[in-house]
Every structure is written in structure tokens, then in C-alpha cells.
């Protein structure tokens, strides 16, 4: 399984001076990526000698699916769509929204959820607020919250990764339940983008 993940989402390619994720190949893609693989544990029935205590279920807050990607620390709140891998490329169809990559993890379920968005120099793009072009760094930091369709995550790490070596970041392509990997391009004052901002977050329990 690790092998096809290493070949997925190779890099984010600038489009409209923005970003798209280039994928080396999706041949043999496992369509069960977003499903947890586990072993059912069957326990022998236990007959208690005394009446068991009555368990009172604790209230569990329900996640309201709002169809948004929100990063409050930088004031980002944009629509969250879904994008398919087409001919080995993930190219968000608009610059004003974020897109969950279909066929991978589910923010409401298992696996690593991948979200991509465009950034651009001189154009309006959702990813612009995530980057500081002049400083050459991300504006998102460890400890910040990210909400994906109402699901809360906490940023654990932010990396600047050269596009050419993105596939070598092998840990990014391992399916991890409750993990979010968010991509956009780090724009430069001049010239094309050569790095990705990669935000790695964990779902809050």
C-alpha cells in the first residue's frame, strides 16, 4: 500500500501562478484507501454474578458539516469542494476554494485527508492567506486550528518542500487515520513557485 501512496500527489504545479498537484501515476490505485483496515475482536460472553451497573452514555458533540475549509488564525474561510485525479494531475478547478482529493482519506472517517488549493501572485486565490511571500514562509504555525467540513484539526507541523523532492517525503503518503495534509504553493516575489507549503495536522478527539 505504501508503494502507491509514494507515487500519489507528486507535486503542486503552478497554474495561474497558483498550484496543482502532479501525480506520477495512479495505476493500481487501491479504491479502499479511505477505509480503515482492522481485525474484528470477538470476545467470549461473560455472565456477571451481580447485576451490572447501568452505563449512562456521555453526550457526544455532533460535527456540523459546513462545506468549508477554515483556518481562523489567518482569517481563511472558503468553500470546500472535491477534486478527482485526472490523467495523473490534481488541479483545483477554481482559485477561490479548497478541494479535498477524492479517493484518499475522509475527514469524517479513516485515512489521511489531502486538501489542495491554489495560491497566486497578483491574483485572488484561497491559498494566498496561508503564505507570506516577502518573508518566504507560511503564515500557519503549529498549534493553529484547521476545520475541514466542520471537523477540527490542530496543526502539528508546517514544511516548505521543494516540488521536485515532494515524493521523497515518504511519511506524507502513509495513510494515517485522523490526519490532514494541506498543500498550496509558496509564491515568490519574482519567478515561478518552486516550493510547496505543506501543513500537517491531526484531528482533535
C-alpha positions in Angstrom: 0.0 0.0 0.0 2.9 2.3 0.8 4.1 1.9 -2.8 1.2 3.5 -4.5 1.0 6.2 -1.9 4.6 7.2 -2.6 3.5 7.7 -6.2 0.5 9.8 -5.4 0.3 13.6 -5.4 3.9 14.2 -6.7 4.0 18.0 -6.6 1.9 21.1 -6.8 2.3 22.8 -10.2 1.7 26.5 -10.6 -1.4 27.3 -12.6 -2.3 31.0 -13.0 0.8 31.4 -10.9 -1.0 29.0 -8.5 -0.8 25.4 -7.6 -1.8 21.9 -8.8 -0.7 18.5 -7.5 1.1 16.5 -10.1 0.9 12.7 -9.6 3.4 10.3 -11.0 0.9 7.5 -11.5 -2.3 6.1 -10.2 -2.1 2.7 -11.8 -3.4 0.1 -9.5 -4.9 2.7 -7.1 -6.4 1.0 -4.1 -10.0 2.3 -4.0 -10.2 1.4 -0.3 -7.7 4.0 0.7 -10.2 5.9 2.9 -11.4 2.8 4.7 -9.8 1.6 7.9 -8.4 -1.9 7.9 -8.9 -3.7 11.2 -9.4 -7.0 12.8 -12.7 -7.8 14.5 -12.2 -8.9 18.0 -14.7 -11.4 19.2 -15.0 -11.8 23.0 -16.5 -14.7 24.8 -19.7 -13.8 26.6 -19.3 -13.1 30.3 -22.2 -13.9 32.7 -21.9 -11.5 35.6 -22.5 -12.8 39.2 -24.1 -9.5 40.2 -26.3 -7.1 38.3 -24.1 -4.8 36.2 -24.1 -1.0 36.7 -26.2 0.9 34.3 -24.0 2.8 31.9 -25.0 6.4 31.3 -23.7 7.5 27.8 -21.9 10.8 27.7 -23.2 13.3 25.2 -21.1 13.3 22.0 -21.0 16.6 20.2 -22.0 16.2 16.6 -19.9 17.8 13.9 -21.9 20.1 11.7 -20.9 19.7 8.1 -20.5 23.2 6.8 -18.8 22.5 3.5 -15.9 24.9 4.4 -12.2 24.9 5.0 -11.5 27.3 7.8 -8.2 28.5 9.3 -9.2 31.0 12.0 -5.7 32.2 12.8 -5.3 33.7 9.3 -8.9 34.5 8.7 -9.4 31.9 6.0 -12.9 30.6 5.3 -13.6 29.2 1.8 -15.8 26.6 0.2 -14.6 23.0 0.3 -15.2 21.0 -2.8 -13.9 17.7 -4.1 -11.5 17.1 -7.0 -10.6 14.0 -8.8 -7.2 12.9 -10.1 -7.4 13.2 -13.9 -4.5 11.9 -16.0 -2.2 11.9 -13.0 -2.9 15.5 -12.0 -5.0 17.1 -9.3 -5.9 20.6 -10.5 -8.3 22.5 -8.3 -10.9 23.9 -10.8 -11.2 27.3 -9.2 -8.8 29.5 -7.3 -11.3 30.7 -4.7 -11.9 27.4 -2.9 -10.2 24.5 -1.3 -10.5 20.9 -2.6 -10.5 17.6 -0.9 -8.8 15.0 -3.1 -11.2 12.1 -3.7 -10.1 8.5 -3.2 -7.9 9.1 -0.2 -8.9 9.8 3.4 -12.1 11.2 4.8 -12.1 13.9 7.4 -15.2 12.3 8.9 -13.6 8.8 8.7 -10.4 7.0 8.2 -7.1 7.7 6.4 -5.1 10.8 5.6 -7.3 13.6 4.1 -5.5 15.6 1.4 -6.6 19.1 0.6 -5.2 21.3 -2.2 -5.8 24.9 -3.1 -4.3 27.5 -5.4 -2.2 30.4 -4.4 -1.1 33.1 -6.8 0.9 36.3 -7.2 -1.2 39.2 -8.4 -4.5 37.1 -8.5 -7.1 36.3 -5.9 -6.6 32.8 -4.6 -7.7 30.9 -1.5 -4.2 29.8 -0.6 -2.8 33.4 -0.5 -3.6 33.9 3.1 -1.6 30.9 4.1 1.7 32.3 2.8 3.9 35.3 3.4 5.5 35.9 0.0 8.0 38.6 1.2 9.2 36.5 4.2 9.2 33.3 2.1 7.3 31.3 4.7 3.9 30.0 5.8 1.6 32.1 7.9 0.2 28.9 9.6 2.0 27.5 12.6 2.0 24.5 14.9 -0.9 24.8 17.3 -3.2 26.6 14.9 -6.7 25.1 14.3 -7.9 24.0 10.9 -11.5 23.0 10.2 -12.4 20.7 7.3 -16.1 20.4 6.7 -16.7 21.1 10.4 -14.0 18.6 11.6 -11.4 20.3 13.9 -7.7 19.6 13.4 -4.7 21.0 15.2 -1.5 21.8 13.1 1.4 19.7 14.2 4.0 20.7 11.6 4.5 23.0 8.6 7.1 22.2 6.0 8.5 24.0 3.0 9.2 21.3 0.5 10.9 21.6 -2.9 8.4 20.4 -5.5 11.0 18.2 -7.1 11.5 16.2 -3.9 7.9 16.1 -2.6 7.6 12.4 -3.5 10.5 11.7 -1.2 8.6 12.9 1.8 7.5 9.4 2.3 5.7 9.9 5.6 3.2 12.2 3.9 1.9 9.3 1.8 1.2 6.8 4.6 -2.5 6.5 5.4 -2.9 7.7 9.0 -6.4 7.9 10.5 -7.3 11.4 11.6 -4.5 13.2 9.7 -4.8 16.1 7.4 -2.2 17.2 4.8 -2.9 20.6 3.2 -1.0 21.8 0.2 -0.5 25.1 -1.5 2.4 26.8 -3.4 4.8 29.1 -1.7 4.8 32.1 -4.1 8.0 34.2 -4.6 8.3 37.9 -5.3 9.6 37.0 -8.7 9.6 33.9 -10.8 7.6 30.7 -10.6 6.9 28.9 -7.4 9.4 26.2 -6.6 8.3 25.1 -3.2 5.1 23.8 -1.5 3.7 24.8 1.8 2.7 21.5 3.5 0.5 21.8 6.6 0.3 18.6 8.6 -2.5 18.4 11.2 -4.2 15.9 13.5 -7.9 15.6 14.1 -9.0 16.7 17.5 -10.6 13.9 19.5 
